[in-house]
Amino acid sequence: LAVDLLNPSHALELKTHKLKRLVQSPNSYFMDVKCPGCVQITTVFSHAQTVVMCSSCAN
């Protein structure tokens, strides 16, 4: 079975553990979420375990 270990495919990189990738990278990320009521942008962690409310309209 011929597998190129120096140039793995993008799909294979996503399936491997974050510490066993060719270049270590986390699975989590920060994202900007826009409130539908007041259109204020809040930065939220992708693996957040708490509910994030809008600071201006509490929506």
Contacts in CASP RR format, 6 or more apart in sequence:
PFRMAT RR
TARGET T0000
AUTHOR 0000-0000-0000
METHOD contacts of the structure
MODEL  1
LAVDLLNPSHALELKTHKLKRLVQSPNSYFMDVKCPGCVQITTVFSHAQT
VVMCSSCAN
6 22 0 8 1.000
8 16 0 8 1.000
8 22 0 8 1.000
13 21 0 8 1.000
13 22 0 8 1.000
18 24 0 8 1.000
18 25 0 8 1.000
18 26 0 8 1.000
18 27 0 8 1.000
27 47 0 8 1.000
28 45 0 8 1.000
28 46 0 8 1.000
28 47 0 8 1.000
29 46 0 8 1.000
30 43 0 8 1.000
30 44 0 8 1.000
30 45 0 8 1.000
30 46 0 8 1.000
31 43 0 8 1.000
31 44 0 8 1.000
31 46 0 8 1.000
32 41 0 8 1.000
32 42 0 8 1.000
32 43 0 8 1.000
32 44 0 8 1.000
33 41 0 8 1.000
33 42 0 8 1.000
33 43 0 8 1.000
33 44 0 8 1.000
33 52 0 8 1.000
34 40 0 8 1.000
34 41 0 8 1.000
34 42 0 8 1.000
35 41 0 8 1.000
35 42 0 8 1.000
35 54 0 8 1.000
35 56 0 8 1.000
35 57 0 8 1.000
35 59 0 8 1.000
36 59 0 8 1.000
37 54 0 8 1.000
37 57 0 8 1.000
37 59 0 8 1.000
38 54 0 8 1.000
38 56 0 8 1.000
38 57 0 8 1.000
38 59 0 8 1.000
40 54 0 8 1.000
40 55 0 8 1.000
40 56 0 8 1.000
40 57 0 8 1.000
42 52 0 8 1.000
42 54 0 8 1.000
42 55 0 8 1.000
44 52 0 8 1.000
53 59 0 8 1.000
END
